[in-house]
Amino acid sequence: MHIRFQTPHQYFFIYENVKHLLLLWSKEQHRELYIVEEEGDVLNLRYPGETYRELVLEQLEDIFFQRLETEDDQFRAAFAASFSHRDRLYGAYYPIRQGESGPVEQLYFFEIRGQKIVEIPDDEYEDVAQTFFETFPEYIGR
């Protein structure tokens, strides 16, 4: 059995070591947030309550969606996960491609400072990425 939502805007992310699913309905300007709990190969969606929903969305509002630029491209990106490295908070982001879904093929890492993201110096980037993959090994090989 497969369950589908009537919106293409579905974002899975990990925030403060909790897995979440964010659903957006553009026309209605409506957002729903669920906690994702894994039991074997089953994913359970649990509504966390309005207070929790509002708190998480408020904390992530300014950093969840970003416009990123590489040497070759500009694109929209979504928040994938938050994690700590050397007592600092970092975020992983993945490109959002219109009409595409599937495994994440590329991640970009930034330091989170308050309500903004900051580029990581080149000499620290590899260590930050390594910490991410050690923290979230499920992203390896996807």
Summary of the structure (lengths in Angstrom):
residues: 142
radius of gyration: 15.4
end to end distance: 22.6
largest distance: 46.3
contacts: 325
relative contact order: 0.13
helix: 20%
strand: 45%
